[in-house]
Amino acid sequence: MTAFQLQCAACKIPLEGPDDPEPEDVLRCPRCGVEDRTDNVVAEVREYAKDRMAERVNTMLRDATRGKKFLDVVENPRPQRVYRFMIDLDLDG
């Protein structure tokens, strides 16, 4: 299983906290000070990852169907959410 490093979305640096945090432990950005409980950080990062993966799938489908006369891809605008926490996902490689 691959471990991902929890990061501050604004500063793009790893969060600080206990080495093996419990859900109620606090994680914080050492630069800007944004912080929350580990369980809340993980929940937000999970939503961030889902959004990033959905964006990637949409891009792949759009690119795969570009120029196809028998297919017409209609993209619905997705609300852009601002995240406080993220993980660095390499969805292209």
N, C-alpha and C positions, 0 to 999 in steps of 0.2 A: 504494500500500500504506500502511495506517495504522500508525504507530509507537505502541506503548504504552509507558508509563513503568513500569519495575519498581519495586515499592514494598515496604516492610516491612508485613507483614500486621497486626502488633500496633500500630504507630505510624501507619500510613497515610500515610507520607511517602516520597519518592523515595530510592532507594538511591544511595550514593556509590561511585564507582569511575572507571576510565578512560573517556574519551569514546567510544572505540571498543574495548570490551574483547575480549580473546581468551578462549577457553574456560577457560584456567587462571588468568586474572586474578580477583582477589577483589572482590566487591561487598559493601558493608556499610551498615547503617542508622546514620546519624549520631547518632540519639537513644539507641537501646537497645544498639547494638553487634552485633546478630545479623549474621553474615556467612557467606559460602560462595563457592565458585568460581562463575564465570559459568555454566559448563555445568550445574552442579547447580541454580542459581537458575532458569535457563530451564526445566529439566526440571520443577521443582516448580511454576512458574507455568503451564506447559502443563497439568499435572494439575489445578491450581486452575481454569483456564478450562474444561476439560472438565466438571468437577463443576458449576460455575456454569451452564453451558449445559444440562446434563442436568436440573438443577433447574428451569430456566426452561421447558424442553420439557414436563416433567412437570406443571408448573403450568398451562401452556397447554392440555394435553390434559384435565386435570381440569376446568378452567373450561369448555372447549368441550363436555364431555359432561355437565356438571351438569344435572340435571333430565331427562335422556334416559332414558326407561323401557326402551329396548331395549339400552342400553349400561350396563355396570357396570365402572367403573375400580377396579382393586385396586392400591393402592400398596404396594410392598415397601419396608420401611425401608432407607435407605441409610446406611452407616456415615459418621459425621461426622468428617472428617479435619481436623486442625489444621494450618494452613499457616503457614510462616514468611514466605513471600514471595507477592505477588499482583500483579495489574494491576487498574486501575479499569475494570470492564466496565459499560457501559450497555446492558443487554439488554432494557430496556423501551422504548427509543426508537429 
